[in-house]
Amino acid sequence: MALIANGVTKRDRIAFSGQNSIQQSILRFSAKLLGLTFMPLSPTFKSYEVHEEVLSAGTNIIVTTNQDYHKFEHVFDANNNTSNTRNPVKLVVVFDGELQQQHQDIKHTTYGQLLVEGSRSGQQLPQIPYFEVNPDTDPLILIHTSGSSGRPKCAMIPHRMFIGAAQEITFSMSSINNNTSKNKQTVCAMLYPFGHISGTVYIPLLMISGAQLVIIGEFDDDLLFKSIERYRIQILSLFSNFGRSLIDGNLAENYDLSSLQLMITGGAAFPGHIAQQIIEKYGIKFIEKYAMTEYFWVTIGNAFDNSNDEFVSGNAGQVAPGCQLKIIDLSTGQALGANQDGEICIRGNKLFMGYLDSNDRLDSVVIDEDGWYRTGDIGHYDDRERLFITDRLREVMHIFIDNHYKNVSPVEIEMFVLTHPAVSEVAIVGVNNSADNHWPRAYVVIKQGHTVTANDIIDFVAGSEDLVVHANNMRQLWFTRMVDKSCNISISRRVYNLCLYAVIGM
C-alpha cells in the first residue's frame, strides 16, 4: 500500500537493478501482488545497456541500490530533456539503506521509508492482485534475451506463465522432498542473479513452494561453501562454469558439504566428465534441465524415482507437464522420430506472449499459426523420450572438408577441448574466411598454475579421431588466452556472444 500511496498505478513499469537481497525479493513480491509489470536488469550492465533497456521497455519506476544508482545516469539525463515524452521516471526506490545521491526533480524513497509508511497506514490489499489483471495478455515480466542470435529482444512473460510454473514447481518440490530429505523443509541455494531470468523465476517460485532459500548476494566460492556448511544446504542450482570449483583445488575440502543431495544446472552445456566427478565425489544426484527465457523450463531433468539410472551426459530428461515438443527437419520442417537431430519446437502453458514492440513478421517466424515456438536449438529425443541438446541452429559452422561443405557443431569441439587438463573454459566460434565458409577459432581460459601454448591445444584437438573435423582443418584453430573473474555467469556463453561481434567482417 505504501507504493500505491507514492503514486504507483497499473500503467507503470518497474526496472529492478542491484545485488541479490531479501529487500529486493520483498519489493518484487510487492510488484507481483499489485499486478504490476517489472523488468530485471543484469548486474553486468553498464549505463548504456541500462538506458537502452529502460527506454525500450518504457519503465518509469526504478528500484535499485546506492551502488547501482550511477548506472541510470543516462536515464536521468533523458528525464531532464523536455523533449522526452515517453514515460519519464516518476519514482526511484533505493533498497539498501539511505540514498546517498539523487536527482531533485524525481521523487525518491527508500525501502525503510516504505516499511514505515506501510506500517503507519495499517492498510492491507483488498484483493490480490490489487490491479485487475488478464493472466493471458498482461505481462508480468519484461526481460531481454541474451542476443546470441541477433540484437537482444524484450520477451513478454505473462502472468499465466508464472501461475503455471508455480503449480508445477509445488508438485516437483514435493517429489524432491520425498526423495532427498527427511526434513519437513528443503534448504535451497542458487547462484543465479536476480537480474537473470533464472533468478527472477526460480527464487520466488521456490519460496512460495515452501522451500527455505539461502540468498547469496556478492558471490564467491568461499562464501558459497561456508553457506552450504552453515545452513546445511541440500539443493544447489548453478551455472555450468561453477562445477570445477567443486572438484579442482582444495577449497571445497575445508568445508563440510555432506548436506548436498541434489545439483541442478541449465543454461549452457555442462561438461560430462566434470559432472561425473561431482557425482562420484559427493554422492549426489545431478540434473540437467532445458529452459529458456521464452519458456521457463521445457524438461524436468532425469527422473527422481529411479535411483538405478546411470548418469548420461547431456540428458535433460523428459518433457515437463503442460509442454508439447517436436523435432523438425532443418530443411523440410517435417516432424522427426527418435534419435534424429533437428530443430526443437515447443508449445504449452509456459510459453511467452512474444517480443515487445516486434512486428508481426518476427512473431510469426518464432511462433507459427499452430502455436509452435521455434527455439533455434538443435537436439533429439531417445527411445525413452529423454531430450538431448546438441547445438544452436545459428551457431553451426560451415566448414569445407575434402571438396565438400559440412556443418560442424562448435559444442562438440568445446566438449572435447574441455577434456584437456589445462583448460578451464572454452568457446568455439566460426570465423568467416575468403572462401565464404568458416575456420573454427577457440577462446580458452587456462586453469591457474598451468602453462599451455596454442600449438599444444591445436595438436591435442588434431589428434582426436572422434571429431568430425579433419586434423588439417583443426590446425586452423586459433588460440586466445583469456581470464575473466568479473562475473558469475558462464564465461563460455558470455565470451561466445562477444566473439560473434569480434569476428564480423573477418
Secondary structure, DSSP 8 states (H G I E B T S, - for coil): -HHHHTT--TT-EEEE-S---HHHHHHHHHHHHHT-EEEE--TT--HHHHHHHHHHHT--EEEE-TTTGGGGHHHHHHHH-TT--S----EEEE-SSS-S---TTSEEEEHHHHHHHHHHH----SSSSSS---TTTSEEEEEE---TTSS--EEEEEHHHHHHHHHHHHHHHHHHHHHH-SSSS-EEEE---TTSHHHHHHHHHHHHTT-EEEE-SS--HHHHHHHHHHHT--EEEE-GGGGGGGTSSSGGGGS--TT--EEEE-SS---HHHHHHHHHHH--EEEE---BTTBS-SB-BS-SS-TT----TTB-BSB-TTEEEEEE-TTT--B--TT--EEEEEEETTB--EETT--HHHHHHHB-TTS-EEEEEEEEE-TT--EEEEEEGGG-EEEEETTEEEEE-HHHHHHHHTTSTTEEEEEEEEEE-TTSSEEEEEEEEE-TT----HHHHHHHHHT-SSSSS-HHHHTT-EEEE----S-SS-HHHHHHHHHHHHTTT-
